[in-house]
Amino acid sequence: MPKHTCSVSGFDMDESPPFAWTGAPSEAMSFALVMLDTTLTDAGDMNGYHWAMWDIPASVSELPANLPTGAAITSPVSAKQYNPLSASYLGPCPNFGGGGGTPHTYVFTLYAMPEAETASLAGLNNVKQIEAAVKAVAIGSASLSGTSNASPP
């Protein structure tokens, strides 16, 4: 939907989409969610690392749309989040700066984590590092992908 991209409110001012999941490993103590623009990351471009959210309690099985901004949120769910520009969701915007209209592929990956809090992520300062640290210890994952050719208004 456009409100989850830069098409409606501009770059880094979009609403996070809702998420829901089932079938997590029974050993999961928390969850982490990472969003990538794989069109860019597969080409080695750091701009494709959009957003990470972690320390989502294992009791949570859905995230509502339009999560608040902030490095640590407490409502409607307790979690930490990061993007390269601020502490909030950074949605699809492949044509920021007049990119030419080529659609990009975006992937959301939910990771089941073996610990309740991932304190080891606290000092990391980019989504690529966060994703690597999460992948290294995750006990399960599921991904959802789609394409976008969004441009800012």
Buried (B, 14 or more C-beta within 10 A) or exposed (E): EBBBBBBBBEBBBBBBBEBEBEEBBEEBBBBBBBBBBEBBBEEEEEEBBBBBBBBBBBEBBEBEEBBBBEEEBEEEBEBBBBBBEBBBBBBBBBBBEEEEEEBBBBBBBBBBBBEEBBEEBEEBEBBBBBBEBBEEEBBBBEEEEEEBBBBBE
